[in-house]
Amino acid sequence: MKRLHRAFAGSIVALLAAVLPLGATFAQDTVSREIRDTEVQLRKDTASQLLRERLLSLYYLRGVDQLWNYEYGHAADSFRKGLAYADRMPDTAPMVKEARYALATSLFQAGKANEAIPLLQSIRSVDPELRKVSYLLGVVLAASGDAAGFDKGLELLTGLAGRQGTTEAPLATRSAARLANNMAVVLHAVGKTDGAAKLMADVRKLGDKPGASSDENLRIMYATGVYTLDADPFTSVTMLELVKAASPDYRPSSGSPDLKTLLSGAYYRAALRHLAQGGVAPGRDALALLDKLEALEGKNAIDIHHAKAVAHKVDGNDAASQRELETIRTLDPAYFARINIGG
């Protein structure tokens, strides 16, 4: 989140110039002294709008410094104190929007998403085109653990990801990919694998956009391969082959199934789907997949030879089918005695 902190400093310089003396330093002790002195002045001149704006800016500076130092609770207090002096300023005032946005950031970082969300929604209602607010709201909603909130957050992030050329587009792309992957893991774990697969399909298009790192693309494709393995093995094959081409030994974590095992399962399931369709063309498609499977598993896998014998039979190549059966007889006579293909 340091990138967000830097964004505050860069976006607010021009605003501060109007209310802070030239050459003012922003060291923490200096800011605290300036706050005390300005509050004393305001008690003497309660009608001064300039002093109020100055205090808002000074508390903002202190809050940003606290954010940099991961003092999220203290930062939130500073932003709130500053905003208390904005009671005579419209919500559309740039300094007010910046301070409210910074407050929402500190609340989110402090684990108070329930307070950050309505604040961000309020800022966005004032200025819907303030992209960094939409970005942060998207992240907070998608990470909230609430299903409806996740959907809305992902919608905001994917919308921003499509606005190429903006600062937020690559950030939104990465965040949408990561948060969607996290949610898909949860859905898969509770038995909602179809939902996980659909979610991955929705974010897969983000992989073509600037900002999506190769690792995030691989995660999305790997996850899609896992979640479609049973329902749509053809898509699983496509995704896992893309992963293999990019990184042959890819594995997102030590507890994840290895790529070879997943791809073998996808090849086998897809081949059986082709065989179930019947006909010459599906038989040949099945053989192509089984050849790839054999290249992964080796020449001694009985189930592969069995499936190839069936595929050749469907394809009308009895001689090739018989050769596969003879291989099975050699490798495992007992297994051969239990099967009867086209007999």
C-alpha positions as CSV (number, residue, x, y, z in Angstrom):
1,M,0.0,0.0,0.0
2,K,3.0,2.4,0.0
3,R,2.1,3.2,-3.6
4,L,-1.1,4.7,-2.2
5,H,0.8,6.7,0.3
6,R,3.0,8.2,-2.4
7,A,-0.1,9.1,-4.4
8,F,-1.2,11.3,-1.5
9,A,2.0,13.2,-1.5
10,G,2.1,13.8,-5.2
11,S,-1.5,14.8,-5.6
12,I,-1.7,17.3,-2.8
13,V,1.4,19.5,-3.3
14,A,-0.5,22.2,-5.2
15,L,-3.3,22.3,-2.7
16,L,-1.0,22.7,0.2
17,A,0.8,25.6,-1.4
18,A,-2.3,27.8,-1.0
19,V,-2.5,27.3,2.7
20,L,1.1,26.7,3.9
21,P,3.9,29.2,3.9
22,L,6.6,28.8,1.3
23,G,9.6,26.9,2.6
24,A,7.6,25.1,5.4
25,T,9.1,21.8,6.4
26,F,6.9,18.8,6.9
27,A,8.8,17.0,9.7
28,Q,6.6,15.5,12.2
29,D,7.7,17.7,15.1
30,T,7.3,20.8,12.9
31,V,3.8,19.8,11.8
32,S,2.8,19.2,15.4
33,R,4.1,22.6,16.5
34,E,2.3,24.2,13.5
35,I,-0.9,22.5,14.5
36,R,-0.7,23.8,18.1
37,D,0.1,27.4,17.0
38,T,-2.6,27.4,14.3
39,E,-5.2,26.1,16.8
40,V,-4.3,28.9,19.2
41,Q,-4.7,31.4,16.4
42,L,-8.1,30.0,15.4
43,R,-9.4,30.3,19.0
44,K,-8.5,34.0,18.7
45,D,-10.0,34.4,15.2
46,T,-12.8,31.8,15.0
47,A,-14.1,33.2,11.7
48,S,-10.9,32.6,9.8
49,Q,-11.5,30.1,7.0
50,L,-7.9,30.2,6.0
51,L,-6.8,28.9,9.4
52,R,-9.3,26.1,9.2
53,E,-8.0,25.1,5.8
54,R,-4.5,25.3,7.1
55,L,-5.4,22.9,10.0
56,L,-7.0,20.5,7.6
57,S,-3.8,20.5,5.6
58,L,-1.5,20.1,8.6
59,Y,-3.5,17.2,10.1
60,Y,-3.5,15.7,6.6
61,L,0.3,15.9,6.5
62,R,0.6,14.3,9.9
63,G,-1.8,11.5,8.9
64,V,0.2,10.7,5.7
65,D,3.4,10.5,7.7
66,Q,1.7,8.1,10.1
67,L,0.4,6.0,7.2
68,W,4.0,5.7,6.0
69,N,5.0,4.4,9.4
70,Y,2.0,1.9,9.5
71,E,0.4,3.8,12.4
72,Y,-3.1,3.3,10.8
73,G,-5.1,4.1,13.9
74,H,-3.2,7.3,14.6
75,A,-3.4,8.2,11.0
76,A,-7.2,7.8,11.0
77,D,-7.4,10.1,14.1
78,S,-5.3,12.7,12.4
79,F,-7.5,12.7,9.3
80,R,-10.6,12.9,11.4
81,K,-9.3,15.9,13.4
82,G,-8.4,17.7,10.2
83,L,-11.8,17.0,8.6
84,A,-13.5,18.5,11.7
85,Y,-12.1,21.8,10.5
86,A,-13.7,21.3,7.1
87,D,-17.3,21.7,8.4
88,R,-17.6,25.0,6.4
89,M,-16.1,23.5,3.2
90,P,-18.1,21.7,0.5
91,D,-17.5,17.9,0.1
92,T,-16.4,18.8,-3.5
93,A,-13.3,20.8,-2.3
94,P,-10.2,19.0,-3.4
95,M,-8.5,19.0,0.0
96,V,-11.6,17.6,1.6
97,K,-11.8,14.8,-0.9
98,E,-8.1,14.0,-0.4
99,A,-8.5,13.9,3.4
100,R,-11.6,11.7,3.3
101,Y,-9.9,9.3,0.8
102,A,-6.8,9.1,3.1
103,L,-9.1,8.5,6.1
104,A,-10.8,5.6,4.2
105,T,-7.4,4.2,3.4
106,S,-6.2,4.3,7.0
107,L,-9.5,2.6,8.2
108,F,-9.1,-0.2,5.6
109,Q,-5.5,-0.7,6.6
110,A,-6.6,-0.8,10.3
111,G,-9.1,-3.6,9.5
112,K,-12.2,-1.4,9.6
113,A,-13.5,-2.0,6.2
114,N,-17.1,-1.5,7.5
115,E,-16.2,2.1,8.2
116,A,-14.1,2.6,5.0
117,I,-16.9,1.4,2.6
118,P,-19.6,4.0,3.3
119,L,-16.9,6.8,3.3
120,L,-15.6,5.8,-0.1
121,Q,-19.1,5.4,-1.4
122,S,-19.9,9.0,-0.2
123,I,-16.7,10.4,-1.9
124,R,-17.6,8.5,-5.1
125,S,-21.1,10.0,-5.1
126,V,-19.6,13.4,-5.0
127,D,-17.0,12.7,-7.8
128,P,-17.7,9.4,-9.7
129,E,-14.7,10.0,-11.9
130,L,-12.2,10.0,-9.1
131,R,-10.6,6.7,-10.2
132,K,-8.4,6.1,-7.2
133,V,-11.5,6.2,-5.0
134,S,-13.2,3.6,-7.2
135,Y,-10.1,1.5,-7.2
136,L,-9.9,1.5,-3.4
137,L,-13.6,0.9,-3.0
138,G,-13.3,-2.0,-5.4
139,V,-10.5,-3.6,-3.4
140,V,-12.2,-3.0,0.0
141,L,-15.5,-4.5,-1.3
142,A,-13.9,-7.5,-3.0
143,A,-11.8,-8.3,0.1
144,S,-14.8,-7.9,2.5
145,G,-15.8,-11.5,2.5
146,D,-19.4,-10.6,1.6
147,A,-20.6,-12.2,-1.7
148,A,-22.6,-9.2,-2.9
149,G,-19.7,-6.9,-1.9
150,F,-17.2,-9.1,-3.8
151,D,-19.3,-9.0,-7.0
152,K,-19.6,-5.2,-6.8
153,G,-15.9,-4.8,-6.0
154,L,-14.8,-7.0,-8.9
155,E,-17.1,-5.1,-11.2
156,L,-15.5,-1.8,-10.2
157,L,-12.0,-3.3,-10.6
158,T,-12.6,-4.9,-14.0
159,G,-14.2,-1.6,-15.2
160,L,-11.1,0.3,-14.2
161,A,-8.8,-2.3,-15.7
162,G,-10.4,-1.6,-19.0
163,R,-9.5,2.1,-18.9
164,Q,-6.1,1.7,-20.4
165,G,-3.7,4.6,-20.2
166,T,-4.8,5.5,-16.6
167,T,-2.7,5.0,-13.5
168,E,-5.3,2.8,-12.0
169,A,-5.7,0.3,-14.9
170,P,-2.7,-1.9,-14.1
171,L,-3.4,-1.7,-10.3
172,A,-7.0,-2.7,-10.9
173,T,-5.9,-5.5,-13.3
174,R,-3.6,-7.1,-10.7
175,S,-6.0,-6.6,-7.8
176,A,-8.9,-8.1,-9.7
177,A,-6.9,-11.2,-10.7
178,R,-5.6,-11.8,-7.2
179,L,-8.9,-11.2,-5.4
180,A,-10.8,-13.3,-7.9
181,N,-8.3,-16.1,-7.5
182,N,-8.6,-16.0,-3.7
183,M,-12.4,-16.1,-3.9
184,A,-12.3,-19.0,-6.4
185,V,-10.1,-21.0,-3.9
186,V,-12.8,-20.5,-1.3
187,L,-15.7,-21.5,-3.7
188,H,-13.8,-24.6,-4.7
189,A,-13.1,-25.6,-1.1
190,V,-16.8,-25.4,-0.2
191,G,-17.9,-27.5,-3.2
192,K,-18.9,-24.6,-5.5
193,T,-16.4,-25.6,-8.3
194,D,-18.7,-24.4,-11.1
195,G,-18.8,-21.0,-9.5
196,A,-15.0,-21.0,-9.2
197,A,-14.6,-21.9,-12.8
198,K,-17.1,-19.1,-13.9
199,L,-15.2,-16.6,-11.8
200,M,-11.9,-17.5,-13.5
201,A,-13.5,-17.3,-16.9
202,D,-14.7,-13.8,-16.0
203,V,-11.2,-12.6,-15.1
204,R,-9.2,-14.5,-17.6
205,K,-9.6,-11.7,-20.1
206,L,-7.6,-9.5,-17.7
207,G,-4.5,-11.4,-18.6
208,D,-4.2,-9.6,-21.9
209,K,-4.2,-6.2,-20.3
210,P,-1.1,-4.2,-19.3
211,G,-0.5,-4.7,-15.6
212,A,-1.2,-8.4,-15.4
213,S,2.0,-10.0,-14.5
214,S,3.1,-13.4,-15.9
215,D,2.6,-15.0,-12.5
216,E,-1.0,-13.7,-12.2
217,N,-1.7,-15.0,-15.7
218,L,-0.3,-18.4,-14.8
219,R,-2.3,-18.5,-11.6
220,I,-5.6,-17.7,-13.5
221,M,-4.9,-20.3,-16.2
222,Y,-3.8,-22.9,-13.6
223,A,-6.9,-22.3,-11.5
224,T,-9.1,-22.5,-14.5
225,G,-7.6,-25.8,-15.4
226,V,-8.2,-27.1,-11.9
227,Y,-11.8,-25.9,-11.7
228,T,-12.9,-27.1,-15.1
229,L,-11.2,-30.5,-14.9
230,D,-14.4,-32.5,-14.4
231,A,-17.1,-30.3,-16.0
232,D,-15.2,-29.1,-19.0
233,P,-11.9,-31.1,-19.5
234,F,-11.4,-29.5,-23.0
235,T,-11.0,-26.1,-21.4
236,S,-8.9,-27.6,-18.7
237,V,-6.5,-29.0,-21.4
238,T,-6.3,-25.7,-23.1
239,M,-5.5,-23.8,-19.9
240,L,-3.0,-26.2,-18.5
241,E,-1.2,-26.5,-21.8
242,L,-0.7,-22.8,-21.8
243,V,0.7,-23.0,-18.3
244,K,3.1,-25.8,-19.4
245,A,4.3,-23.8,-22.4
246,A,5.1,-20.8,-20.2
247,S,6.5,-22.6,-17.2
248,P,6.8,-26.4,-17.4
249,D,7.3,-26.9,-13.7
250,Y,4.7,-24.3,-12.5
251,R,3.1,-24.8,-9.2
252,P,1.4,-21.9,-7.3
253,S,2.1,-23.3,-3.9
254,S,3.7,-26.4,-2.3
255,G,0.3,-27.8,-1.5
256,S,-1.1,-27.5,-5.0
257,P,-1.3,-30.5,-7.4
258,D,1.7,-30.6,-9.7
259,L,1.1,-29.6,-13.3
260,K,2.0,-33.0,-14.8
261,T,-0.7,-34.7,-12.7
262,L,-3.3,-32.2,-13.6
263,L,-2.5,-32.2,-17.3
264,S,-2.6,-36.0,-17.3
265,G,-6.0,-36.1,-15.7
266,A,-7.3,-33.4,-18.2
267,Y,-6.0,-35.4,-21.2
268,Y,-7.6,-38.6,-20.0
269,R,-10.9,-37.0,-19.2
270,A,-11.1,-35.1,-22.5
271,A,-10.2,-38.3,-24.4
272,L,-13.0,-40.2,-22.7
273,R,-15.4,-37.4,-23.5
274,H,-14.5,-37.7,-27.2
275,L,-14.9,-41.5,-27.1
276,A,-18.3,-41.2,-25.5
277,Q,-19.4,-39.1,-28.6
278,G,-18.7,-42.1,-30.9
279,G,-17.6,-41.7,-34.6
280,V,-14.4,-41.5,-36.5
281,A,-13.5,-37.8,-35.8
282,P,-14.0,-38.0,-32.0
283,G,-12.0,-41.2,-32.0
284,R,-9.1,-39.5,-33.7
285,D,-9.3,-36.5,-31.4
286,A,-9.2,-38.9,-28.5
287,L,-6.1,-40.6,-29.9
288,A,-4.3,-37.3,-30.2
289,L,-5.0,-36.6,-26.5
290,L,-4.0,-40.1,-25.5
291,D,-0.7,-39.7,-27.4
292,K,0.0,-36.6,-25.4
293,L,-0.9,-38.4,-22.2
294,E,1.4,-41.3,-23.1
295,A,4.3,-38.8,-23.7
296,L,3.7,-37.6,-20.1
297,E,3.1,-40.9,-18.4
298,G,5.3,-43.3,-20.4
299,K,4.6,-46.4,-22.4
300,N,3.6,-48.7,-19.5
301,A,0.3,-47.2,-18.4
302,I,-2.4,-49.9,-18.9
303,D,-5.3,-47.5,-18.8
304,I,-3.8,-45.4,-21.6
305,H,-3.3,-48.5,-23.8
306,H,-6.9,-49.6,-23.0
307,A,-8.3,-46.2,-24.0
308,K,-6.2,-46.2,-27.2
309,A,-7.4,-49.7,-28.1
310,V,-11.0,-48.4,-27.8
311,A,-10.2,-45.3,-29.8
312,H,-8.6,-47.2,-32.6
313,K,-11.6,-49.5,-32.7
314,V,-13.9,-46.5,-33.0
315,D,-11.7,-45.1,-35.7
316,G,-12.0,-48.3,-37.6
317,N,-8.3,-49.3,-37.3
318,D,-8.7,-52.8,-36.0
319,A,-5.0,-53.6,-36.5
320,A,-3.9,-50.7,-34.3
321,S,-6.5,-51.6,-31.7
322,Q,-5.1,-55.2,-31.6
323,R,-1.6,-54.0,-31.2
324,E,-2.7,-52.0,-28.1
325,L,-4.4,-55.1,-26.7
326,E,-1.3,-57.2,-27.2
327,T,0.7,-54.5,-25.3
328,I,-1.8,-54.9,-22.5
329,R,-1.5,-58.7,-22.6
330,T,2.3,-58.3,-22.3
331,L,2.2,-55.8,-19.5
332,D,-0.6,-57.2,-17.4
333,P,-2.1,-60.6,-18.5
334,A,-4.6,-60.6,-15.7
335,Y,-6.0,-57.2,-16.7
336,F,-6.1,-58.3,-20.3
337,A,-8.2,-61.3,-19.3
338,R,-10.8,-59.0,-17.8
339,I,-11.4,-56.8,-20.8
340,N,-13.2,-57.5,-24.1
341,I,-13.1,-54.8,-26.8
342,G,-15.2,-55.3,-29.8
343,G,-15.1,-59.0,-29.1
